[in-house]
Amino acid sequence: QVQLVESGGGLVQAGGSLRLSCAASGRTFNRYAMGWFRQAPGKEREFVAAIARSGGSIGYADSVKDRFTISRDNSKNTVYLQLNSLKPEDTAVYYCAALETALTGNYYTSEYQYNHWGQGTEVTVSS
């Protein structure tokens, strides 16, 4: 089992930046593909970004491509999400998720594929 703890959320003006972190417990972090999702008030949870176990494959939602960057440091058991050029529509609770997989080069974009979730960190972007 892995436990996930997100941090780094906050209030930022439009155009600003934040870096979210997701720290994982345990010694097998490199066996997990990781993803970031978000849920805005009154909306369904949606995919944001994902990264394979190896870090070699990455995927983004079209709405965040070229603005957000996902990365991971397996030596620190941490996955990051750099949020740049933030817009008010990026306001949401951001969740990280983990999926233990034997496939080193795959990333996953559906929330139903993940079986470990953090508690979320709130991002608010003011206009």
RODOMAR-249956 format. One record per residue (C-alpha): residue number from 1; residue in one letter; x, y, z; chain. Coordinates in nm, 3 decimals. Layout:
REM RODOMAR-249956
@i=NUM aa=a c1=X c2=Y c3=Z ch=A;
...
***
This chain:
REM RODOMAR-249956
@i=1 aa=q c1=0.000 c2=0.000 c3=0.000 ch=A;
@i=2 aa=v c1=0.110 c2=0.355 c3=-0.067 ch=A;
@i=3 aa=q c1=-0.012 c2=0.669 c3=0.102 ch=A;
@i=4 aa=l c1=-0.010 c2=0.999 c3=-0.082 ch=A;
@i=5 aa=v c1=0.010 c2=1.349 c3=0.064 ch=A;
@i=6 aa=e c1=-0.025 c2=1.654 c3=-0.159 ch=A;
@i=7 aa=s c1=0.103 c2=2.000 c3=-0.076 ch=A;
@i=8 aa=g c1=0.175 c2=2.330 c3=-0.243 ch=A;
@i=9 aa=g c1=-0.172 c2=2.460 c3=-0.316 ch=A;
@i=10 aa=g c1=-0.279 c2=2.813 c3=-0.241 ch=A;
@i=11 aa=l c1=-0.419 c2=3.138 c3=-0.371 ch=A;
@i=12 aa=v c1=-0.249 c2=3.295 c3=-0.672 ch=A;
@i=13 aa=q c1=-0.331 c2=3.565 c3=-0.922 ch=A;
@i=14 aa=a c1=-0.400 c2=3.485 c3=-1.284 ch=A;
@i=15 aa=g c1=-0.074 c2=3.444 c3=-1.471 ch=A;
@i=16 aa=g c1=0.105 c2=3.322 c3=-1.163 ch=A;
@i=17 aa=s c1=0.267 c2=2.990 c3=-1.082 ch=A;
@i=18 aa=l c1=0.254 c2=2.719 c3=-0.820 ch=A;
@i=19 aa=r c1=0.433 c2=2.390 c3=-0.770 ch=A;
@i=20 aa=l c1=0.236 c2=2.104 c3=-0.624 ch=A;
@i=21 aa=s c1=0.409 c2=1.810 c3=-0.461 ch=A;
@i=22 aa=c c1=0.280 c2=1.465 c3=-0.383 ch=A;
@i=23 aa=a c1=0.487 c2=1.264 c3=-0.136 ch=A;
@i=24 aa=a c1=0.440 c2=0.889 c3=-0.127 ch=A;
@i=25 aa=s c1=0.508 c2=0.657 c3=0.163 ch=A;
@i=26 aa=g c1=0.683 c2=0.326 c3=0.124 ch=A;
@i=27 aa=r c1=0.990 c2=0.200 c3=-0.054 ch=A;
@i=28 aa=t c1=0.832 c2=0.095 c3=-0.383 ch=A;
@i=29 aa=f c1=0.743 c2=0.433 c3=-0.533 ch=A;
@i=30 aa=n c1=0.915 c2=0.343 c3=-0.858 ch=A;
@i=31 aa=r c1=0.658 c2=0.065 c3=-0.910 ch=A;
@i=32 aa=y c1=0.379 c2=0.322 c3=-0.942 ch=A;
@i=33 aa=a c1=0.257 c2=0.521 c3=-1.238 ch=A;
@i=34 aa=m c1=0.137 c2=0.857 c3=-1.110 ch=A;
@i=35 aa=g c1=-0.131 c2=1.100 c3=-1.212 ch=A;
@i=36 aa=w c1=-0.275 c2=1.438 c3=-1.122 ch=A;
@i=37 aa=f c1=-0.646 c2=1.509 c3=-1.139 ch=A;
@i=38 aa=r c1=-0.855 c2=1.806 c3=-1.037 ch=A;
@i=39 aa=q c1=-1.210 c2=1.877 c3=-0.936 ch=A;
@i=40 aa=a c1=-1.359 c2=2.222 c3=-0.963 ch=A;
@i=41 aa=p c1=-1.667 c2=2.320 c3=-0.758 ch=A;
@i=42 aa=g c1=-1.976 c2=2.163 c3=-0.906 ch=A;
@i=43 aa=k c1=-1.783 c2=1.970 c3=-1.167 ch=A;
@i=44 aa=e c1=-1.662 c2=1.615 c3=-1.217 ch=A;
@i=45 aa=r c1=-1.304 c2=1.520 c3=-1.142 ch=A;
@i=46 aa=e c1=-1.089 c2=1.548 c3=-1.454 ch=A;
@i=47 aa=f c1=-0.751 c2=1.430 c3=-1.571 ch=A;
@i=48 aa=v c1=-0.467 c2=1.682 c3=-1.566 ch=A;
@i=49 aa=a c1=-0.137 c2=1.499 c3=-1.619 ch=A;
@i=50 aa=a c1=0.023 c2=1.158 c3=-1.580 ch=A;
@i=51 aa=i c1=0.369 c2=1.009 c3=-1.577 ch=A;
@i=52 aa=a c1=0.494 c2=0.655 c3=-1.620 ch=A;
@i=53 aa=r c1=0.694 c2=0.464 c3=-1.359 ch=A;
@i=54 aa=s c1=1.015 c2=0.542 c3=-1.540 ch=A;
@i=55 aa=g c1=0.927 c2=0.906 c3=-1.598 ch=A;
@i=56 aa=g c1=0.992 c2=0.852 c3=-1.965 ch=A;
@i=57 aa=s c1=0.631 c2=0.883 c3=-2.080 ch=A;
@i=58 aa=i c1=0.411 c2=1.177 c3=-1.992 ch=A;
@i=59 aa=g c1=0.063 c2=1.287 c3=-2.088 ch=A;
@i=60 aa=y c1=-0.139 c2=1.606 c3=-2.039 ch=A;
@i=61 aa=a c1=-0.494 c2=1.721 c3=-2.076 ch=A;
@i=62 aa=d c1=-0.528 c2=1.961 c3=-2.368 ch=A;
@i=63 aa=s c1=-0.643 c2=2.236 c3=-2.131 ch=A;
@i=64 aa=v c1=-0.310 c2=2.238 c3=-1.946 ch=A;
@i=65 aa=k c1=-0.065 c2=2.139 c3=-2.216 ch=A;
@i=66 aa=d c1=0.224 c2=2.388 c3=-2.248 ch=A;
@i=67 aa=r c1=0.135 c2=2.541 c3=-1.911 ch=A;
@i=68 aa=f c1=0.171 c2=2.255 c3=-1.663 ch=A;
@i=69 aa=t c1=0.464 c2=2.016 c3=-1.620 ch=A;
@i=70 aa=i c1=0.459 c2=1.685 c3=-1.439 ch=A;
@i=71 aa=s c1=0.779 c2=1.528 c3=-1.311 ch=A;
@i=72 aa=r c1=0.890 c2=1.274 c3=-1.055 ch=A;
@i=73 aa=d c1=1.190 c2=1.211 c3=-0.837 ch=A;
@i=74 aa=n c1=1.194 c2=0.843 c3=-0.747 ch=A;
@i=75 aa=s c1=1.478 c2=0.897 c3=-0.500 ch=A;
@i=76 aa=k c1=1.248 c2=1.129 c3=-0.302 ch=A;
@i=77 aa=n c1=0.926 c2=0.930 c3=-0.354 ch=A;
@i=78 aa=t c1=0.768 c2=1.249 c3=-0.489 ch=A;
@i=79 aa=v c1=0.578 c2=1.356 c3=-0.797 ch=A;
@i=80 aa=y c1=0.545 c2=1.723 c3=-0.886 ch=A;
@i=81 aa=l c1=0.310 c2=1.936 c3=-1.089 ch=A;
@i=82 aa=q c1=0.441 c2=2.275 c3=-1.196 ch=A;
@i=83 aa=l c1=0.154 c2=2.508 c3=-1.277 ch=A;
@i=84 aa=n c1=0.242 c2=2.813 c3=-1.488 ch=A;
@i=85 aa=s c1=0.032 c2=3.081 c3=-1.654 ch=A;
@i=86 aa=l c1=-0.254 c2=2.999 c3=-1.423 ch=A;
@i=87 aa=k c1=-0.608 c2=3.094 c3=-1.520 ch=A;
@i=88 aa=p c1=-0.918 c2=3.133 c3=-1.304 ch=A;
@i=89 aa=e c1=-1.056 c2=2.818 c3=-1.466 ch=A;
@i=90 aa=d c1=-0.766 c2=2.622 c3=-1.312 ch=A;
@i=91 aa=t c1=-0.926 c2=2.676 c3=-0.970 ch=A;
@i=92 aa=a c1=-0.991 c2=2.330 c3=-0.824 ch=A;
@i=93 aa=v c1=-0.884 c2=2.076 c3=-0.569 ch=A;
@i=94 aa=y c1=-0.589 c2=1.890 c3=-0.715 ch=A;
@i=95 aa=y c1=-0.541 c2=1.523 c3=-0.634 ch=A;
@i=96 aa=c c1=-0.253 c2=1.294 c3=-0.701 ch=A;
@i=97 aa=a c1=-0.312 c2=0.927 c3=-0.769 ch=A;
@i=98 aa=a c1=-0.101 c2=0.614 c3=-0.793 ch=A;
@i=99 aa=l c1=-0.132 c2=0.286 c3=-0.978 ch=A;
@i=100 aa=e c1=0.103 c2=-0.002 c3=-0.915 ch=A;
@i=101 aa=t c1=0.191 c2=-0.149 c3=-1.252 ch=A;
@i=102 aa=a c1=0.443 c2=-0.383 c3=-1.406 ch=A;
@i=103 aa=l c1=0.459 c2=-0.162 c3=-1.715 ch=A;
@i=104 aa=t c1=0.743 c2=0.088 c3=-1.686 ch=A;
@i=105 aa=g c1=0.660 c2=0.303 c3=-1.987 ch=A;
@i=106 aa=n c1=0.284 c2=0.353 c3=-1.961 ch=A;
@i=107 aa=y c1=0.091 c2=0.642 c3=-1.816 ch=A;
@i=108 aa=y c1=-0.280 c2=0.639 c3=-1.740 ch=A;
@i=109 aa=t c1=-0.540 c2=0.908 c3=-1.794 ch=A;
@i=110 aa=s c1=-0.857 c2=0.758 c3=-1.645 ch=A;
@i=111 aa=e c1=-0.932 c2=0.806 c3=-1.276 ch=A;
@i=112 aa=y c1=-1.079 c2=0.457 c3=-1.269 ch=A;
@i=113 aa=q c1=-0.740 c2=0.306 c3=-1.337 ch=A;
@i=114 aa=y c1=-0.593 c2=0.445 c3=-1.015 ch=A;
@i=115 aa=n c1=-0.643 c2=0.279 c3=-0.680 ch=A;
@i=116 aa=h c1=-0.454 c2=0.512 c3=-0.445 ch=A;
@i=117 aa=w c1=-0.547 c2=0.875 c3=-0.391 ch=A;
@i=118 aa=g c1=-0.427 c2=1.165 c3=-0.182 ch=A;
@i=119 aa=q c1=-0.653 c2=1.399 c3=0.010 ch=A;
@i=120 aa=g c1=-0.610 c2=1.686 c3=-0.233 ch=A;
@i=121 aa=t c1=-0.467 c2=2.035 c3=-0.223 ch=A;
@i=122 aa=e c1=-0.669 c2=2.340 c3=-0.314 ch=A;
@i=123 aa=v c1=-0.563 c2=2.583 c3=-0.586 ch=A;
@i=124 aa=t c1=-0.747 c2=2.912 c3=-0.622 ch=A;
@i=125 aa=v c1=-0.666 c2=3.148 c3=-0.908 ch=A;
@i=126 aa=s c1=-0.802 c2=3.499 c3=-0.882 ch=A;
@i=127 aa=s c1=-0.869 c2=3.715 c3=-1.184 ch=A;
***
